[in-house]
């Protein structure tokens, strides 16, 4: 018995059901494009991810992603050449529902009904909400220097390394906020308290 | 619309329980009638499957939104398939009455 298929993760399902060719008198049988194949085309050719990244997004191995993508391209080509309709249907996928955070009450909430746009916080009804995405979290390393001793913060100045900054309170050498293990760094410039 | 809130006790002064499957009480709050109902969680002491069993419990009450501190890995997909919205509130000090007040703000 073969190993069961790994379930593919989808972030953005299509909000329409398919495509139809223009100007054909008789209708051919449509090509069924699975959701996972749609997602592969979206990731590779629309979002322009590399196969390795795209495979991680869909939570499958890189070779599996390549097979899904190849099958998707062949189906699209077949539909184009033979004038067939394309229907999005089926596939072994699960939907990764989107998470939002509210800046007002500090909660997180998801959004099960994908076809409706979300405007208000699910808890307090505030409009001050933000969509959560993995990538943006990593990018937001603030440009702030922090003192490893007293935790005092200071805005980072361009072209001045944080190590050259000294804490106004305890005269410690500062370090970049968010740098790994910044709390462990101690140096001889610190005054003994 | 009905909202379920996980609670540590059966009064409005109790705080939000940070665990969904093994919380002490579920508070089912109706945003239209403003009625609250406290349901003791029978799955609190379960060795396994407390999350999915609790999902069945709240889903059977017709809840459309669940407020808790944390949701387990098994629970998320079941809630998604039932079209129930999850609200994660990272504040174990919040009282049930405060959460209900927040929910009322919307209307």
Boltz contact constraints between the chains, C-beta under 6 A:
constraints:
  - contact:
      token1: [A, 97]
      token2: [B, 80]
      max_distance: 6.0
  - contact:
      token1: [A, 107]
      token2: [B, 87]
      max_distance: 6.0
  - contact:
      token1: [A, 107]
      token2: [B, 89]
      max_distance: 6.0
  - contact:
      token1: [A, 108]
      token2: [B, 88]
      max_distance: 6.0
  - contact:
      token1: [A, 109]
      token2: [B, 87]
      max_distance: 6.0
  - contact:
      token1: [A, 110]
      token2: [B, 86]
      max_distance: 6.0
  - contact:
      token1: [A, 112]
      token2: [B, 83]
      max_distance: 6.0
  - contact:
      token1: [A, 112]
      token2: [B, 85]
      max_distance: 6.0
  - contact:
      token1: [A, 122]
      token2: [B, 85]
      max_distance: 6.0
  - contact:
      token1: [A, 122]
      token2: [B, 87]
      max_distance: 6.0
  - contact:
      token1: [A, 123]
      token2: [B, 87]
      max_distance: 6.0
  - contact:
      token1: [A, 123]
      token2: [B, 102]
      max_distance: 6.0
  - contact:
      token1: [A, 124]
      token2: [B, 102]
      max_distance: 6.0
  - contact:
      token1: [A, 124]
      token2: [B, 105]
      max_distance: 6.0
  - contact:
      token1: [A, 125]
      token2: [B, 105]
      max_distance: 6.0
  - contact:
      token1: [A, 125]
      token2: [B, 106]
      max_distance: 6.0
